Amino acid sequence: MTQKYHVFWELLLILSSVLIFRSTWLFLDKFLSSDAGLALSLLAGLALAALAIYQLYKHG
């Protein structure tokens, strides 16, 4: 694969990730407007952070 070809696809991947992030942000903004949505998001974030920290220390 040529370098220009590779850079093109990397740039396309960056652009698509921006669009995905923006769409996800707007979706979550509607979902998290309630107290239950905020509590669920907090619990999910804490659980994922704890899992990530555990895995990093376990394999680090």
C-alpha positions in Angstrom: 0.0 0.0 0.0 1.4 3.4 -1.0 1.9 6.0 1.7 -0.6 8.5 0.0 -3.2 5.7 -0.1 -2.6 4.9 3.6 -2.8 8.6 4.6 -6.0 9.0 2.7 -7.7 6.2 4.5 -6.4 7.4 7.9 -7.9 10.9 7.2 -11.2 9.3 6.2 -11.1 7.3 9.5 -10.5 10.5 11.5 -13.4 12.3 9.7 -15.8 9.4 10.3 -14.8 9.2 14.0 -15.8 12.9 14.3 -19.2 12.3 12.8 -19.7 9.2 15.0 -18.7 11.1 18.1 -21.0 14.0 17.2 -24.0 11.7 16.6 -23.3 9.8 19.8 -23.0 13.1 21.8 -26.4 14.3 20.4 -28.1 11.0 21.2 -26.7 10.9 24.7 -27.7 14.6 25.2 -31.4 13.6 24.7 -31.1 10.4 26.7 -29.3 12.0 29.7 -31.7 14.8 30.2 -33.5 12.8 32.9 -32.2 12.0 36.4 -32.4 8.2 35.7 -30.3 8.6 32.5 -27.6 10.6 34.4 -27.5 8.0 37.2 -27.2 5.1 34.8 -24.5 7.0 32.9 -22.6 7.6 36.1 -22.8 4.0 37.2 -21.8 2.7 33.7 -18.8 5.2 33.6 -17.7 4.1 37.1 -17.9 0.4 36.2 -16.0 0.9 33.0 -13.3 3.0 34.6 -12.9 0.4 37.4 -12.6 -2.4 34.9 -10.0 -0.5 32.8 -7.9 0.4 35.9 -8.1 -3.2 37.1 -6.9 -4.5 33.7 -4.1 -1.9 33.5 -2.8 -2.8 36.9 -3.3 -6.6 36.3 -1.3 -6.6 33.1 1.0 -3.7 33.8 
